[in-house]
Structures are given as C-alpha cells and as structure tokens.
Amino acid sequence: MERRFQLEIDSRKASPTDRTVAASISSEYPVKRYDGMEILSHQAGAVDMSRFPLPLIVAHDDRRLNIGLVEKPVLSDGKLRAVLRFGSRQEAEEVWRDVQSGIVRYISIGYDTDKNSIQHHDDGSYTVTRWMPYEVSLVSAPADPTVGIGRAYHNNDGATAPRKAHRMYTPTLQERLGTAMDQLETLTPADGARYYKAAAECDACLRDLGAGVSMADGWDVVKYYVNQPVGGNYRAPEMNAGDHHFTAGEDYSRIYSADKRGFGEFLVDIQRAMQPGGVRSEKLHALEQRAAGTGLTAFGSPSDGGMLVAPEHVDFIGDSIKTNDVVSRCKTYYPEGNTLTIPRLDEPSRADGSRHGGIQGRWAAELAQYQSSAAKFQTVNLTLEKLTALVYCSDEILEDFQTLGQFVSDALSKELLFKLQDAIINGIGAGMPLGIINSGALVSIDKETGQAADCLVSENILKMFARFQPSGTPGGCCWLANRNTLPQLYTLAYDIGTGGELARLYQPGQGPTGIGSMLGYPVIFIEQCPTLGDAGDLMLVDLKEYILLMKRGGPQVDVSVHLKFDYGQSAFRATLRCEGQPLWREPLTPYKGTDTVSPFVAVQARE
C-alpha cells in the first residue's frame, strides 16, 4: 500500500555549484493515519534503501519525468537523510530556483510498508519496523515539522504540530535555564567542569522545552533563541551544503557516549565523512560546532588525507596507558607546552657528611652563630618526543562500530604502551626517552665467582637489595623482570655446607593474574626487559625516581581512508607526545661505606 509522508527542507542548504540540497526526509515522528498514529522505525535494518537513488518528482506526479535524484542516504539518530540533486531541464531549473529562494520548502516521501512488520501499541499507535521509500516529492505542506535541515519552527496554524516553546515560560524551567545561562555568561571552556556542568544543564532545559537548539549550535544561537518572542520564527545558523544539525536538545557533554561503543560510532562517522562525496553526520557536525565555539579545531580536512579525532573520545586509550603497572609508578608531569625544566639535586656523595649536595647540619653551642650551607642543584630539560602507532581496519570491521571501538582502542593503546615501556627500560635518549639500562644512574652488581651463564643466584638478589636506595615515596618500588627469569626465581637456594635449601625469596601472587613479590616489593614481568643472562633481565627500581613527561589530554588519534583506499581499509593512527629519564644522574656514595647505591639496580651480564 502506498502512503505519503511530508517533511520540510531548508533552502539555505542549497549548493548552487552542485545543484544539491541536503535534507532530512523522514523521522520517527508519529503521523495520523486512518488506522491510528503511524511511526516509521529508523533503527538499523528498518529502512530498505535498495531502490536508491530515488526519483525526485513534483507533487507525487509520477506521470511526468523526474526533475532530479535523491542520493547518499544516511540513517542515524532516528532520521533518514539524503541529498537532493536537481537536473538541468527547464522544469527542474524553475523548481531549483524556487528552492533556492525559499518558495518551495517542503518534501514528501512515498513508501511501501511490510504489513508483517507492524507492531501495535496499547495507545492505538503502531510502529512499522520494515519499510521502503521509493520516491521523494516536492510538495506545498508538511506533516512532520520536526525534521529538515536547519530545523525551522513556526506559529501554530493547524498544519504543523504544536510548537512547544511556550513551555519555556513555566517557572521551574525558566528558573533553571536562567540560572544556567547566567553562569555561562561569566564562564568559558577554560573554566573546566563548572562550564561544562552549566552547559549540560542549559541543554537539559532546552531539551525539556522542545527547543530546536543546543549548545552545539553555539552560545550566541542559544541566547537568540531564548530571547526571541514565543510567536517568532527561529532559524539555526547557516552551514555548508551536506552538513546537518545535531538532534535538538542532545546532551552537550555526551554527543558520543564516552565509552568504546561511542568511540566506534565516532570513528565510523569520520570514516564515512571522508569517503568521496561523504557527508558528516549530525553528531559529527555538532562536535565540530562545539570545538569551533571554543576556538579549537576538532578535525582536519578529508582533502588533507586525514581527520583528527577529538581527545575527549579517546580518553580510555590514554587511561589504559596511565594505569599500566609500570607507567603508573613513574613520576609523571603534564606540561602545558612542549618542554619542562625540573631541578634535581647534585649529590654524587654523602661521604663528607653533607646531604642534598651541600646542606649540612652542625651541633652548636647556645648563642653561637649559625654556619651557612646550601644545596647544589642541576636542571633537567625535557622536550616532548613523538610516539606513534598505526592500525588498519577493513571495511568489514567498520560495519560494526561497537567492534571497531574495541578493536582500535585496544590495538592502539597496547602498541603505544609497548613502545613506551620499552623506552623506559631500553631507550637511548635520542628522539626518545632515556631508559634505565642506558642511564648513568644504574648500579650494576657483579656476578658471583664461578656463576654459570644465563642464571640467577640468591646472592645476586641480596646484593641488589643491599645497593638499592628507595626514594621513600610510596608506590614506586618494584622488581622488573623478563618472564623467562621465573624458573630461576622459583629455584633460588642458599648454600649451607655441602648441601643447601630453597631460599623462597620469590613469593607468587594469588591466582594466575596475581602479582608476586620478592623481599617485600612486587615483581612485574614485562617482555621489554632483556632476556635471561643479559644485564637488566632482573632489575630493582624505584620508578618514582623516573621522570615521565606526557602531553596533557593523552594520545591524539587520526584517521585516513586514503592510505589504503584501494585495499578497502582505513588507517587509524595514535600519536603520544612523551619524554622521560631517570631523575638521578649517577649513583650515590653513602655516608659510611664505599659501595654506591641507587634507585636503579641490576646484575651484570652472565654469559
């Protein structure tokens, strides 16, 4: 059975050069039919778009040639959107001019429904869960006032649904909205949580009022809308052809959900926007609008070969790095710029009785003059380096944004974490962090006389412990080891006469994922430690004495469809700006004794 569904278009969305206009052509707005209120489902799989491109005709008169085509359908956020492209015949040219001038403003779709897909509701309405559009017509009157580019609102005239803006003047909503807007007058995004809380409250009120704007449209637009007379007409700001407005009243702080599912949806929207002829989704456009309002650039240009993913949608990649067993123990700084200068004590020796490179206490008689002393400092200059990771996704993976978010975030975070851990252990300090093994602060314990190659003995462990100098700051001390040292740790023994017994220095953790310990410090197995027998296969470290510099906001993620376009793949790249090095320049000679100590201790190679 054929039915009609009328919607509104906005002439300001016209692109004269392409003779196109982007429009929302259907939504889930209920429309009264002879058998009840009909709702067309716009969930995934509900709309059969196999007949696209559809003919664009006038007043559903299919006896005349079509004046254009309806192309590039996109189903998202409960709406079906498409691009109307007009032909060059005289009739098409006349209608096109009327669309540009705003004389012709409405469209209607013709569609068929699957009778077996109708779900009836207790209130007499029903939802069609499977339907197919087959033509789009230019008409003179709308039936659904809630969709269309720019989303216009008009006085009640019987032809449109009641405008809900009059609810703005109920006391509770007026008070809430007024308070939020008063706060926003004095706040900027630089104020952080206070600003975003007020923005979210403002959007919540606008949503309850049925408003057609949100903070995604910009602060000036919100103020204009709220201050206009109830009977006035509102028009949202102009956008480029092909762009869409974000769903009215959507929560400003949650355009995409802050989880891997929302991250996947976000990446899919970017990937689709970058395809030749691709169109930004409403959510993507709203995010760009929001970023533009704060003076930031949310995305790059598809013509440049890549687009930048906003930091707020990749926080969990940075979080997985910051909570890692090794990285989380480091002394981490987040500079505002790209460099940071940190003072450190120049204290190679405490043998003369002074501490901190020169501070010295003395016993003094009453009323005796104090003798001066001073600490000696050096400076550590750190400049952020660039660490990148790249992952390719096939078009098949991109079909499921839930899987995509999990896959991309896991792949990128694991690779960034692997390289960062490797730099903390083995970095050479040129274009990357300086690792513990290559630093001058490492104390190297001599192997035992007659010690076999590729093994550890209990004397190694005890001597490492004796030369270890912790900072006293909780949470940084641990053993770092290659997993192939584990059999050696389990079988460490003490020699007693001609026999011996197990030393039991290593205590395994609870369960298969539990972290074991040795002499009171946790043992963390990482594959970046050298293999058994090489220097650094087992290290005792205090990572609170390792400075790690990371760019505030975490990794930057970019996406490009051009790099592997001919392979049907998209490339996702994460960039982490970071730097690091031990705070100690060299080991320390203690007050008593000649064996140096350090927060970084390892055993020399046993070859």
URSUL-V199056 format. One record per helix or strand. SS is the DSSP state (hx for helix, st for strand). FROM is the first residue (numbers start at 1). LEN is the number of residues. If there is no record, write none. Layout:
ss=SS from=FROM len=LEN
ss=SS from=FROM len=LEN
This chain:
ss=st from=2 len=7
ss=hx from=11 len=3
ss=st from=14 len=2
ss=st from=20 len=8
ss=st from=31 len=3
ss=st from=36 len=5
ss=st from=47 len=1
ss=st from=54 len=5
ss=st from=68 len=9
ss=st from=79 len=8
ss=hx from=90 len=12
ss=st from=106 len=8
ss=hx from=115 len=3
ss=st from=118 len=3
ss=st from=126 len=3
ss=st from=131 len=9
ss=st from=144 len=1
ss=st from=153 len=1
ss=hx from=164 len=6
ss=hx from=171 len=16
ss=hx from=189 len=3
ss=hx from=193 len=16
ss=hx from=215 len=3
ss=hx from=219 len=9
ss=st from=234 len=1
ss=hx from=252 len=3
ss=hx from=260 len=15
ss=hx from=282 len=12
ss=hx from=302 len=3
ss=st from=307 len=3
ss=hx from=311 len=3
ss=hx from=315 len=8
ss=hx from=327 len=3
ss=st from=331 len=3
ss=st from=339 len=7
ss=st from=349 len=1
ss=st from=355 len=1
ss=st from=359 len=1
ss=st from=377 len=7
ss=st from=385 len=10
ss=hx from=395 len=4
ss=hx from=401 len=26
ss=st from=428 len=1
ss=st from=434 len=1
ss=st from=443 len=3
ss=hx from=458 len=9
ss=st from=468 len=1
ss=st from=477 len=5
ss=hx from=483 len=8
ss=st from=493 len=4
ss=st from=499 len=4
ss=st from=506 len=2
ss=st from=517 len=2
ss=st from=521 len=5
ss=st from=538 len=5
ss=hx from=543 len=3
ss=st from=546 len=5
ss=st from=556 len=5
ss=hx from=565 len=3
ss=st from=569 len=14
ss=st from=588 len=2
ss=st from=597 len=2
ss=st from=600 len=4
